[in-house]
Amino acid sequence: MVTKDEIAEAYRQIQDEICAGLELADGESKFEEEVWTREGGGGGRTRVIQNGNVIEKGGVNFSAVEGDLPENIKKAFGVHENHFFATGVSIVIHPDHPWIPIIHMNIRYFEMSSGSGNDLRWFGGGIDLTPHYVIDEDAHFFHKELKETCDRFNKDFYSKFKRLADDYFFIKHREETRGVGGIFYDRLNPESTGMEWRDIFEFSKAVGRTFLPVYKELIERNRNKSYTSEHKKWQYQRRSRYVEFNLVYDAGTKFGLETNGRIESILMSLPPQANWVYDYKPEPGSEEQKTLSLLKKGINWI
């Protein structure tokens, strides 16, 4: 059996590894840390990096919180348990360079208890890529690396979790995906996977440790490309879609707000600047039009 303390400690270590690696990749800026406690139980470490060589704003957050579930959350989950414990690492990186993509990663563990011994437990998480400009080779590399991670544990994971990501990271009111997708999974337990708790935990850690080498590679591929003021305008326009998704649809944002979470940590995912251009239409045949044409579900990037 894997304990919640063991899981939380592993996630703390993954946060440390990723922060150290991102500082090296950026080469200038350092993370600022704020240690906080949550009224009701637990706390976390919010780490933010800003105004670097590569990263304009990024956050790598760890939390381990507990308390009583609000009635509306219990209703949404379809449960009657009262006490919850949740721990995880959540990452969003907004680069300064328009040819380097936005990236998001989350690994989490959640359990609920009624005090009767009938505890509910599961792992969730995912990783997805939101390019300002879709580069086919980068999307292929990203998905290939995710598939290799998934295949180490279950050959069906990648295709299943990619479909879930396409469905989850979808901006319904725009009828477009947030980016080129990735993987998304929730409520992984022995019953849903046929795996032991220890193996599911190892998968969660493997997803977390896929983030750094993949994103460092994408940074190095694109950091020296030239760009114009028009590219920057498009970057801000693409960021606006990211904001729309996170504020309207993102389950983690909703859960954090409904459970009296720390606002600065919850909204860390928002970029420092985003623009909304009224009724924007890209030029036919442009890179901008190409990107919009690829924001669809079901694309086989491998």
Beta strands, then each sheet from edge to edge (+ up, - down):
strand 1: 32-37
strand 2: 42-50
strand 3: 55-68
strand 4: 83-95
strand 5: 102-113
strand 6: 120-130
strand 7: 170-171
strand 8: 176-177
strand 9: 181-188
sheet 1: 1+ 2- 3+ 4- 5+ 6- 9+
sheet 2: 7+ 8-
end
